Amino acid sequence: LERQIDREMISDKNKHTAEIIKRLKKMYPDAHCALIHTNAFELLVATILSAQCTDDRVNIVTATLFRKYRTPQDFVDID
């Protein structure tokens, strides 16, 4: 019974999430991410940086940053 309730709650949350996404797409059909990225890791780094400055500035900085440091391991290996 507990598992059934859990599945129902997940199903309700998924339906609710889908409805929110549907409404947002209708309200903002041309919305896009202003941060330039090629993968999820780059988007994560750019998002963290964007809390400190403008998206335009982040795109300037990350253009050079992501050429030099391409993977999470590259950042770990920095002295």
MODELLER restraints for C-alpha pairs under 7 A, 6 or more apart:
rsr = mdl.restraints
at = mdl.atoms
rsr.add(forms.Gaussian(group=physical.xy_distance, feature=features.Distance(at['CA:34:A'], at['CA:55:A']), mean=6.52, stdev=0.5))
rsr.add(forms.Gaussian(group=physical.xy_distance, feature=features.Distance(at['CA:35:A'], at['CA:46:A']), mean=6.61, stdev=0.5))
rsr.add(forms.Gaussian(group=physical.xy_distance, feature=features.Distance(at['CA:35:A'], at['CA:55:A']), mean=6.02, stdev=0.5))
rsr.add(forms.Gaussian(group=physical.xy_distance, feature=features.Distance(at['CA:35:A'], at['CA:59:A']), mean=6.20, stdev=0.5))
rsr.add(forms.Gaussian(group=physical.xy_distance, feature=features.Distance(at['CA:36:A'], at['CA:59:A']), mean=5.98, stdev=0.5))
rsr.add(forms.Gaussian(group=physical.xy_distance, feature=features.Distance(at['CA:37:A'], at['CA:43:A']), mean=5.46, stdev=0.5))
rsr.add(forms.Gaussian(group=physical.xy_distance, feature=features.Distance(at['CA:46:A'], at['CA:58:A']), mean=6.36, stdev=0.5))
rsr.add(forms.Gaussian(group=physical.xy_distance, feature=features.Distance(at['CA:49:A'], at['CA:58:A']), mean=6.37, stdev=0.5))
rsr.add(forms.Gaussian(group=physical.xy_distance, feature=features.Distance(at['CA:50:A'], at['CA:58:A']), mean=6.06, stdev=0.5))
rsr.add(forms.Gaussian(group=physical.xy_distance, feature=features.Distance(at['CA:69:A'], at['CA:75:A']), mean=6.29, stdev=0.5))
